[in-house]
């Protein structure tokens, strides 16, 4: 088992918690068409917090639960910094968690 698995699982929970804490968690799923987006971060069909909640977190949880290969790299922080450029204080903790996630995913971690 990859030694990063438990740290990554913990980080996914922390990201989810921060989305709740900021009020960016939604009880309503985007439609099937939005979820089927093939554009990076689904920017054509949902906002970044929705992408984290409805695509990123479920996919990462599936990878961990099924023992699938981890991604070789993650560039989520760059996207978060772009999305939250006008909300640096509000998004500080989420960006910190995403930066740590990027580092955990990196094979050199």
N, C-alpha and C positions, 0 to 999 in steps of 0.2 A: 504494500500500500504506500502511496506517495505520502511522505511525511507532512506535506502542506495541506492535506485534505481537511484536517480538523481546524486549522487556522482559517482556511478559506470558508468553511462552514460557519464558523463563529463570525467571520466578517460579513457574510451574507445576512446573518441575523442582525448585526449592528447597522448595516445599511437599511434594512427593512425598518428597524426601530427608528432611525433618524428620519426616514420618510414619514412615518407616523408622527413623530415629534414636530416636524415642520408643517404638518397638515397637508402634505403632498401625497398621501395615500388615498386611494379612491376605492369605494365599495362597488363601483360600477365599472365593469370591464369595457374596454373599447370594443367596437364591433369586430366581427370576424375579418372583414376586409382590412381594417386597421392593423389587426394582429398578423395578417398575412403579408404585410409590407416587406419588401426585399431591399428597401433603401437602408443604408447604414443608420442605426439608431432609430429607424422608422420615423425620421423627421418629417416625412410627407403625411403622416397620419396620426401622430400623437406627440405630446410633449415629452421631454426627457424623463421626468419623474414617472410618467406612465410607462415609458419604455423600460425603465429600471424595474418597476413593479410587475408588469405584465409579460415582459419578454426576457430581460436579463436574469432576474432572480429565479423564475421558474426553470430556465434553461440551465443555469448553473447548478441548481438543486438537482435537476435530472442527471447532469453529468456526475455529480458526486454520488448520488444514490445508486446509479447503475454502474459506477466504476469506469466510466468512459474516459478517454484521454483528456487531460486538461488542455485548454488553449495554450499556445506557445507564447502568446503576448496579449496584453490588454492595454488599450489606449483610452479607457473610459474617462480618466481625469481630464485629458485634453478637451473632450466633449463637454464635460461638466464645467470646466473653466470658461468655455465659450458661452454655454447656456446661461450660466449664473454670473456673467461679468457685471451685471447691474445690481447683483445681490450678494456681494462678497461676504458680508457678516452673516446673513441669514443662511448661506450655503457653506459656511466654513467647515463645519463638522462633516457634512456629507462629502465635501471635496477631500477632506483629510482621509476619510474612510476609503474613498475610491482610489486615492493615491496609494494607500497601503495595499488595497486589493491588487492594483497594477503591479506592485512590487512582489506580492505573494505569487502571482501568476507567472511572473518572469522566471524562466528556467534557472537563472543564476541566483535566484532568491535563496 
